[in-house]
Amino acid sequence: MVTTTDDGEPLPIDIEPTDVAELEAAVGVLRALDYRQGGGFCRDAVRVVKTASLLLRWGRVPDALRARLYAVLADVHNLLGWTEFDIGHGEPARRRFGRALDLAAEAGNDNLVANIRYRLGRLYLHRHDVPGALAEFARGRTAARRSDSRRATAILVANEAWAFAMGRDERTALTRLAAAEAAFAEAGSWPRPRPWEAFFREADMAAMRGTVLTELAGAVAIHHSGPAITQLTDAAARYGADMARSRSLTLIMLAQNHALGGDFDEATRVGVAAIDLAATVGSVRPKDRLAPLERLLLEHPADPAVGTLLDRIARYRSQPLT
């Protein structure tokens, strides 16, 4: 898009709406690829960063397009941060998210800020840093309210429920979960979702209920496990091929609940299915999220099904990312 003079110097060009639209479409494709196959498949996003950066540096960008171009650049840094997180690179992910926040602020895009804060919160949650996660989710809610997005606000509240459950605060976790459910009950009347919000549908709400209840079942009270199985089974059935990573993570938690209840045959059946699917996804998160299931299995080494699943977990963890 950027040409040069005879001396090799960059020659500014006029940036058109179609140039920005093409970059926005490219980010949309990469986001869909991430959902379907995991962050390990999204390294091409670097090329979008370079293109958008060149346009901002050398192009003549009309004022009406400048905010959109900054938002594209912020969004692709955001996606790259998620990619780094997904393949186990925590600190590079934090740096990418920090850059994305700066660019989103430059664009004046509070909805995108809410998304970046959500992703940062998920990074902390994966590390079991409950205070860090809650701080990011709270900042995200503030940005979501500024952007007047009830959907983004509800997504962040649902994730706060997960964080409180991880922190063993049963009452607050269930209160936040109920608030998110009440909000999503009105989702039919909400405006069309922004691109990053569109992933959160019925399957994701069921998965979030199951996730919160799974955390509480393991850390607070086992009676939450039965409802967790119901919700996770529903979520797994709803996820299609376009959400393979989410389905694999959901099945891992479902196997964990079966193991918690002592049904190791079902835990093995579901766990093997989860691992088979996770092996097709470019993400280390399923490997990490198998840890609670593995701990439960190690408490019952005499059960034949337990040995089968432990062996499958070990072999999967030894495999490099696809």
N, C-alpha and C positions, 0 to 999 in steps of 0.2 A: 504493500500500500504506500510505502515511502520510497520515492525515487531519489536519484542523486544527480549532481551536476557533472560536467565533464571532468572536474577535478576530484570527483568522488565524495564531495560534500553532500550531506542530506539536503534535499530540496523540499521545503514545506509544501504540503498539499492541503486542499480544502477537505475537511472531514464531512461526510454526508451522513444523514440518518441511517442509510442502508449499511454503512460501515459498522456503526455501533450495533445495529440490529443483528448483523452477522456474528459479532462477538457474543451478544446475549444468547443467540441460538446455540453457539458452540458451548457455552457454559451449561445451558440446559441439557445438551447431549451428554456432557461429562457428568453432570449430576445424576442423570438416569443410569449411566454406566456404573457409577459408584454404588447406587442402591442395588443394582442387579448383581454386580460382581466384586464389589469391594474396592477399597482405595488403591490396592496394588495395580489396578488396571487404568489409573487416571493420571499417569505421569505426563500425558500430552497436554495437560493444563498449563504446563510451563510455557508452551508456545503461545497460548492465549495471553499470558502475562506479558511476554515480550512484545507481542503485537500491540496490545493496549498501551503499554508503556511508550512504545515508539510513536503511536498516534498522539499521545499527550505531549511528548517532548518535541516532535517535529511537525505535527499537523497543525493547521489553523482550525481550531475547534470552536464553533459558534457557542456562545454562552448557553443557548438552549440545550446543547448536547453535552456540555462539560460535566454536569452532575451525573448524567447517565453513563458517561465513559468512566468517571471515577467509581461509580457503583459497580460496573462490570469488573474493573480491576480489583476492587475490594472483594467482590464475590468470588473471583477465581483464586485470590489469596486465601480466602475463607475455605474454598474447596480443597486447596492444596494443604491447608492446615489439617483438615479432616483426613486427607490422604495420609499425611505423616502420622497422625494419631492411629489410623487404621492399620498401618504397617508397623506400629510399635515405636515410633520416633517421637517421644513426648516433648522434648525441648524444641526441636525444629517446628513441631506443631504449634507450640506456644508463640514462637516468633512469628510464624505466618499469621496466626490469629491477631497478634498485636498489630502487624502491618495492615491487616484487613480492617481492624477497628479504626486506625488512623484515616484510611481511605474512605471508609463509610461515613465518618464524621465530615470529611471534606466534601463528600457528596450530599450531606444533609439527609442521609437515608436511615432514619431511626428503625425502620423495620428490619433492615439488614444488620444493624447493630444488635437488635434483639436476637437474630439468628446466630451471630458470632458469639454472643454471650452464652446462648444455649449450648453451642458446641464446646466452648471452653468449660462450661459446667459439666458436660458429659465427660470431658477429659479428666477433670478432677474426680468425678464420680467413679470412673474406671479405676482410678488410683485409690479409691476408698477415702478420699479427702472430703469428708462431708462439709466442714465449714467452707472450704474453697468452692465447692460446688454450689452451696446455698448462696454464697456471695455473688457468684456469676449469674445464677438464675434470678436473683433479686434485681440485679442491674439490668438483666434482660427484660424483666417484667416492666421496669420503668421505661425502657426504650419502646417496648411494645405498646404501652399505654400512650406514649407520645405519638406513635404512628397510628393510633386508633385502630389497632388490630386485636379483636377479641380472640381470634384463632391463635395468634402467637402468644397472647397472654395465657390462654388455657393450656397450650403446650408446655409453657414454662412452669405453670402451677402443677401440672401432672408430674413433671420431672422433679419438682420440689418434694412431692409426695415420696418419690423414690429415694431421694436423699435423706429425708426424715426417717424413712423405714430403715435405711442402711445404718442410721444413727440410733436405732432402737427406740425412736420416739413414736410409739404406736398411735397415740391419740392424734398427734399433729399430722402424721402420715395419712391416716384415714380421713381426717378433715380436709386436707389438701386434695386427696383423691376424689372425695365427694364433690368438692368445688369444681374440679376439672370436669367431672362427669356431668354435673349440672350445666356447666357452660356448653359442653359439646352437644347436649340435648337440644340446644337452640341453633346448632351449626347450619341447619337448613335455611335459616333466615339471614345468614352472614353473606357479605360480599364474596365475590370470587377470590379464592386464596392467592396470595403472592406465591411465586415459584417455590420458595423453600418451605412454605407451610403446607403445600399441597399433598405431601407424603402422608400427613397425619390424618388417617381416616378411621373407619370402624375397627379395622384390624389392629391398628396401632393403639387405639384406646383400650381394646381388650388385652393387648400385650402389656400395656402399662399397668392395668389393673393386676394382671397376673404377676408382673414383676414386683410390684409393691407388696403383694400378698406373699410372694416367694421369700422376699427379704424378711418379712415379719414371721413367716413360718419357721425359717431357719434360726432367727435371732431372738424372737420374742415368744411366740406361741404356735405350736404345731397345728392347731385347728384352722389356721389360715391356709393350710396346704390344699385341702379339698376344693375350696373356691378357686384357688390359684390354678389347679389342674383344669377346672372348667373353663376359665378365662383363657389360659394358654392353648388349650385344645382348640377353642374357637378361633383364636388369633392365627394359629398355625394353618388351620383350614382356609382362612381368608387370604393369606399371603400367596401371591402368585410368583411366577418365575422372575418378575421384575423386582422382587424384594427378597432375593435369595439369602442375603446376609441376615436380614431381620428374621426370616423363618428359621434359619439355623440357630440363632441365639434363643429364639422362643422355644425350640425343641430341646435345647440344652437345659433350660429352666424347667421344662415339663418333665424331662428325665430326672432332674434333681428332686422334684416333688414326689415322683413315684418312688425314688430311692428313700426319701425321707419317711415315707409311709411303709417301707419294708417290701414293696413290690419290685423286686430286683429283675424279674423277668421282663416286666413292662419297661422298667428303667433302661434295661439293655436294648430292647427293641427300639425304643424312641431315641436312646443315646446313639446307637449305631446309625440310625437314619440322620440324626443331627450332624454327626461327624462326616458321613458321606457327602452331605450337602455342603458343610463348611469347607471340605477339602477342595471344592470348586470355586471358592470365594477368595479373593486376594486380600485377606484380612487376618491379623493375629488375634483379634478380639475373641473369636470363638475359642481359641486355645486358652486364653486367659480365663474366660468365663467357665471353663470346665473345672476349675479348681474346687469349687464347693461340692460338685458332684463327685469328684475324685476323692475328696476327704470322706464323704459319706460311704463310698464304696470300700475304702480302706478299713473302715470299722467292721466290715463283714467279709473278711477274706475267704471264709469257708464256702460261701455260696458259689456254685459253678457259674452262674450268670455274671456274678461280680468279676470273676477272673477274665471272662470274655470281654467285658466292657473296659476293664482296666488295661488290657492288652491293646485294645483298639485305640484308646486314648493315647497311650504311649507311642504307638506307631504314627498316629496323626500328628502329635506334637513334634515328632522327629522330622517330619516332612517340611521342606522349604515352602514358602509361598508359591502358589501356582503362577 
